[in-house]
Amino acid sequence: MSRINFDTLLEAGCHFGHLKRKWNPAMAPYIFMERNGIHIIDLNKTAAKVEEAAEALKQIAKSGKKVLFVATKKQAKQVVAEKAQSVNMPFVIERWPGGMLTNFPTIRKAVKKMATIDKLTNDGTYSNLSKREILQISRQRAKLDKTLGSIADLTRLPSALFVVDVLKENIAVREANRLGIPVFAIVDTNSNPDNVDFVIPANDDSTKSVEVILGACCTAIQEGLEERKAEKVDAEAAGEAPKKSTKRSSKARIEKQEEEANEEA
């Protein structure tokens, strides 16, 4: 059963590209026709690409890895935040912090700083400070939360990036490319799909278009998470956890036998 169909994409206006003069020739394979100076995207290809991306995202979620959603444009921010939260994935909807992937340890330090401020506030350490100092600290905390609050749980680099509008988020895409992190993206006719591993050709300016495509992808992620949960339960029921320890002990036993053999030699 397909996750998305032609009619759903058509109703959401996913087929509207940009003006012909603004097009990127690399998007030619995904363009169906031109109407009134505007490129029309081939929705049959969009549906196939959504399917392909959704399946890959499902496998990533099933293996317990994180997908980082990125969309700082006004039309997509709210939708991305809601969809990412629904599947418990990190997201960036304010400004992309430069070096977030390539300089990940520094970003982690800033997130830890946020946690430290919370800890010191709760245990009363800040109660002796003046009002002005407390105000400065709370402002700093609010600033950190705005840019990094949504990635507070991201303790390691994400396994994939999902981007809305590769033109606007080109820094994020470049960083992911440098680190070999696969990029999933909604790519419009004015963008370059060459740096994207999973291209979803569609209108990236329409909230409805973004919502429909993200909905299909996040449903797939949810399926992956549920399958992972079910497999864990089955493994525990089958008593696979103790098996691992016997594996370790047998390894230790082999090592011990090898040591004894060496001593005898």
N, C-alpha and C positions, 0 to 999 in steps of 0.2 A: 504493500500500500504506500502510495507516495505521500510525502509530508505536506506538499503544496501543489496546487494545480494552476493551470493557465488562467482560468476565470478569476481566481482569488488575486493573482498578480495583476490582472487587467483592472479589476475593480479598485485596487489600491493605487493605481497609476504608476506602477513600477516600470512601464514601458516608455515613459517620457524621458528622453535624453536632453542634452543641451543643444544650443543653436549649432547649426552645421559649421559655422566659422570658428567655433570654439572647440571642435572635436580633436581628439588625439587619434591619429591614424592607426595606432596599435589596437584600438577598440573595434576596428573594422569587422572582425569575425563575429562580433556580437550585435552588430547593427542590422536591423531587418530592412528598413527603408528610411526615406526622408519625407517629411510632410510639413508644408508651410515653413520651410527653413529649419525645422527641428528634427533631430535624429530620433527614430523610433527603435527601441531595443527589442531584439528577438526574445520573446517571453518563453518560448519552448526551450531555448538555451538557458535562460535564467532558471527555470524550473529544474532542469537537469543539474545545473551547478549548485542550486540550493540543496538538492538531494545528496550530491557528492560531499559538500561541505558539512552537512548535518551528520552524515555517517561518520566522517572523520572526527568531528567534535564529540560524537557519542563515544567513540573509542578512547579519546583523550580523557573524558570524564570517567569512563569505566575503569581506566587505569589509575584513577585517583589523582590526576594532575589538574593544574589550574589553567583556565583560559582568561586572559586579561582583555576586557572590552574597552575600546577607546573611541570616544566621540565627543568633541568639544564644540561642535556646531549647535546652534540654538535649537534647530528643528529636531535633533536626534538625542540631545542630552537626557531629557526626562525618560524617554522610552528605554534608552540603554541602561540607565540607572535601575529602572523597575525590573527589566528583564534579567539583568545580571544578578540583582538581589534575589530574584525568585529562584535562581539555581545556585545561590551562594557563591558567586564568582566575583573576583575583584574588578573594579572599573575605574576609568579616569574620564571625568566629564568637565573638569575645569580646565586649567592649563596643563599641557603635557610637561612634566618637570624634566627638562633637558638632562640626558644621561641617566634616566630612570632605569634603563636596562643595562646600558654599558657601564654605568657607575652605581650598580645596585647597592653595594655596601653602604655608600653615603646616604642613600634614600632610606635604608633600613635604620641608620643612626637617627635620622630625623623622626621616623616613626617611633623609635624607642624613646626619644626625647619627649614625645607626646604622652607616652605611657608613664614616663617618670613624673611629668607634671601632674598627671592624674593621681599618681600614688602619693606624691608629696601634698597634694591638696586634700586628699582623703584622710591622711594620717595627721593632719593638723600642723605640719611643718611650716606652712605658709601663714598660719594665723598670727604670727608675731610681726609679719611684714606690714609696711605702711600701705594705705589704700592705693597709692600711686603704683607701688611695686606689684601689688596683686593685679591691678588693672593691666599693667604691661605684660605680666605672665599670662593672664587670661586672653589677651589679644594675640599673643604669640601662639597660644594653644588653638585659638579659633582659626588662625591663618594656616597652621599646620593641618588642622582637621579638614579645612576646605580643600586643600590640594592633595593631602595624603590619607585622609580618613577612610576613604573607600578601598585603600589597598593595605590597611593596617594588618590584615590577616595573611598578606602575601609574604611568607617567610623565605621563599626562594624564588628564583626567576620563573616566570610562567612558561608553560609548555607550548602555548600558542597565543597569538594576538588576534582579536577580532576588531577590525577597523571600519568605521563608517566615514567615507570620504578620504581616500588615500592622498589626495592633493593637499587637503588641510592638515592631515596628520602625517605629513611626509617624514618628519623627524622620527616619530615612533616607528614607522615602517623601516627607515634606514637603520635604526638601532637594532631592530629585530633581525634584519637581513645580515647585519654584521655578526650577530651572535648565532645565526643559523636557526632562529626561532621561526616556525612556520607562521605565515600571515594569511588570515582569512579576511576578506574585505568585500564590502558593497562598493562596486566600482562603476562610476558614471561615464558617459561618453567623452568627457573632457579630461579623463585621467589616464595614467599609464598603468596598464595591468602587469607589466613585466616583472615588477618586484613583489608581486603577490602570488602566493602558492595556491590559494583557493579563491579564484575570482568569481564573484557573484555579480554579473552585469545587471544593474538596475538603477533607478532613480534614487540618488542619495540625498535629495533635497526635500522630499516629501516625508512627513512624519508617518503617514499611513504606510507608505512603501517600506520604510525602515522597520516599522512595527510588525508587518506581516512576515518579512524575511527573518527578523530576529526571533519572532514567535516560533517559527519552524525549527530554527537552530537550537533555541533554548529548550524546546520540547525534546529534541534529540539528546541534549546534554542531561536533561532530567531522566530520560530512559537509561542512559549510561550510568548515572548515579544510583538508580534503583537496582540495576542489574548487579552493580558492584556490591551493594548492600545485601542483595539476595545471595550472591556467591559467598560472601563472608559468613552469613547465617548458615548456609549449607555446609561450608567448610568446618565451622565450629560444631555443627550437629554431627558431622562425620568424624569428628575428633581429629582433625588434621593438625591442630596446633601442637599436640604432644609429638606428632610425627617428626616435626622440625627438630625438636630437641634430641630425638633418637638419631637423627641424621648427624647432628653435631657430635653426639657422643660416639657414633661409629667412626666419624672422621678423627676424633681424638684417639680412639682405639687403634686405628690404622697408623697414626703418627707414632703412638707409643710402641707398636710392634716394629716399626721402621727403626726407631731409636735403639730398641733392644737388639735388633739384627745388626745394626752398625757397631754396637758395643761388642757383640760376639765376634764380629769380623776383626 
